Amino acid sequence: RLILLINRIAGTDIFSGGGTPAVSCKPVRHSKEMFMAKSLTKSQTAAKLAELVAKETGSEMTKKQAVAALDCMAQLAYKEAKNKFTIPGLGKLVLVNTKKRMGRNPQTGEPIEIPARRKVKFRVAKAAKDAILGGK
C-alpha cells in the first residue's frame, strides 16, 4: 500500500520528473508458503504410502487401498482414543482432563472462570522426534 501511495505521489513532477512511477508497483506477497514447505494432500499421502508399501513388501498396493487403510486407521484412532491409541514409532493420542482455572477477558481485563474440560492431545514418540530433529 505504501508503494502504491508513493507511486501516486511520484506520478507528479516532484519525484520522477515526469508521469512515470519512481518505484516499482509489483505487489509483494509474504506468506507462510514462502518460508515453509507445503504439506502433502490426502491423495499425495496415499500415493506415497502405496509406493513405500510396494517397495518394502514387494507386493503392489493401489492408491485406493492406501486411502482405505488411512481411513480405517483414522476411524480406529477415533474409537480407541479413550484408551490411549498408539501408532508405534509415531506417537499416541491421549485424553487429558483439565482443571477449571481463572483467566482474563483480553478485551476488558475482567477475570473469568474457564471451566474444566477434556482435551485430546497427540504425544509424539521419541523415535519420531529423533528421526525428524536428528538424534543425539
C-alpha positions as CSV (number, residue, x, y, z in Angstrom):
1,R,0.0,0.0,0.0
2,L,2.8,2.3,0.8
3,I,4.4,1.6,-2.6
4,L,1.1,2.5,-4.3
5,L,0.9,5.7,-2.3
6,I,4.5,6.6,-3.3
7,N,3.7,5.8,-6.9
8,R,0.6,8.1,-6.8
9,I,2.8,10.9,-5.4
10,A,5.7,10.1,-7.8
11,G,3.3,10.4,-10.7
12,T,3.7,14.1,-10.3
13,D,6.8,16.1,-11.3
14,I,8.1,16.2,-7.7
15,F,10.0,12.8,-7.6
16,S,10.4,11.4,-11.1
17,G,10.4,14.4,-13.3
18,G,7.5,13.1,-15.3
19,G,4.4,10.9,-15.2
20,T,6.3,7.6,-14.8
21,P,6.3,6.0,-11.4
22,A,9.5,6.3,-9.3
23,V,9.0,3.0,-7.6
24,S,8.1,-0.5,-9.0
25,C,4.5,-1.3,-8.5
26,K,4.7,-5.1,-8.3
27,P,2.7,-6.5,-5.4
28,V,4.9,-8.3,-2.8
29,R,3.3,-11.2,-1.1
30,H,4.7,-12.6,2.1
31,S,3.0,-15.7,3.2
32,K,3.8,-18.9,5.1
33,E,4.2,-20.8,1.8
34,M,7.3,-18.8,1.0
35,F,9.0,-19.9,4.2
36,M,7.6,-23.3,4.9
37,A,7.4,-26.5,2.8
38,K,3.8,-27.4,1.7
39,S,2.4,-30.5,3.4
40,L,1.2,-33.5,1.4
41,T,-2.5,-33.7,0.5
42,K,-4.5,-36.8,1.3
43,S,-4.2,-38.2,-2.2
44,Q,-0.4,-37.5,-2.2
45,T,0.0,-39.2,1.1
46,A,-2.0,-42.2,-0.1
47,A,0.2,-42.4,-3.3
48,K,3.4,-42.1,-1.3
49,L,2.1,-44.8,1.2
50,A,1.2,-47.2,-1.7
51,E,4.7,-46.6,-3.2
52,L,6.5,-47.2,0.0
53,V,4.5,-50.4,0.9
54,A,5.1,-51.7,-2.6
55,K,8.9,-51.1,-2.3
56,E,9.1,-52.5,1.3
57,T,6.9,-55.7,0.8
58,G,7.4,-56.3,-2.9
59,S,3.6,-56.6,-3.4
60,E,1.5,-54.0,-5.1
61,M,-0.8,-51.7,-3.1
62,T,-3.1,-49.4,-5.1
63,K,-3.9,-45.8,-4.2
64,K,-7.4,-46.8,-3.4
65,Q,-6.2,-49.4,-0.9
66,A,-3.9,-46.9,0.7
67,V,-6.7,-44.4,1.2
68,A,-8.9,-47.2,2.7
69,A,-6.0,-48.1,5.1
70,L,-5.6,-44.4,6.1
71,D,-9.4,-44.0,6.7
72,C,-9.5,-47.3,8.7
73,M,-6.6,-46.1,10.9
74,A,-8.3,-42.8,11.5
75,Q,-11.6,-44.5,12.4
76,L,-9.8,-46.8,14.8
77,A,-8.0,-43.9,16.4
78,Y,-11.3,-42.0,16.9
79,K,-12.8,-45.1,18.5
80,E,-9.9,-46.1,20.7
81,A,-8.6,-42.6,21.8
82,K,-10.4,-43.1,25.1
83,N,-7.9,-45.9,25.9
84,K,-4.7,-44.2,24.5
85,F,-4.4,-45.0,20.8
86,T,-0.7,-45.6,19.9
87,I,0.9,-45.6,16.5
88,P,4.3,-47.3,17.0
89,G,7.2,-45.0,16.1
90,L,4.9,-42.0,15.6
91,G,3.1,-41.2,18.8
92,K,-0.1,-41.6,20.7
93,L,-3.5,-40.0,21.2
94,V,-4.4,-39.4,24.8
95,L,-7.3,-37.8,26.6
96,V,-6.4,-35.1,29.2
97,N,-8.7,-33.7,31.8
98,T,-8.0,-30.0,32.6
99,K,-9.0,-28.4,35.8
100,K,-11.1,-25.3,36.0
101,R,-9.0,-22.1,36.3
102,M,-9.2,-18.4,36.3
103,G,-8.4,-16.4,33.1
104,R,-8.8,-12.9,31.9
105,N,-11.0,-11.4,29.1
106,P,-8.4,-9.9,26.8
107,Q,-10.7,-7.0,25.8
108,T,-11.8,-5.9,29.2
109,G,-9.2,-7.4,31.5
110,E,-12.1,-8.8,33.6
111,P,-11.3,-12.1,35.4
112,I,-13.4,-15.0,34.1
113,E,-13.6,-18.7,35.1
114,I,-12.5,-21.2,32.5
115,P,-14.4,-24.4,33.1
116,A,-12.9,-27.9,33.4
117,R,-12.9,-29.9,30.2
118,R,-11.4,-32.9,28.3
119,K,-8.9,-32.4,25.6
120,V,-7.4,-34.7,23.0
121,K,-3.6,-34.4,22.7
122,F,-1.1,-36.1,20.5
123,R,2.2,-37.1,22.2
124,V,5.0,-37.5,19.6
125,A,7.1,-40.6,20.2
126,K,10.8,-40.2,21.0
127,A,11.8,-42.2,17.8
128,A,9.8,-39.7,15.7
129,K,11.4,-36.7,17.4
130,D,14.9,-38.2,16.9
131,A,14.2,-39.0,13.2
132,I,12.8,-35.5,12.4
133,L,15.1,-33.4,14.5
134,G,18.2,-35.5,14.4
135,G,19.0,-37.6,17.4
136,K,21.9,-37.1,19.7
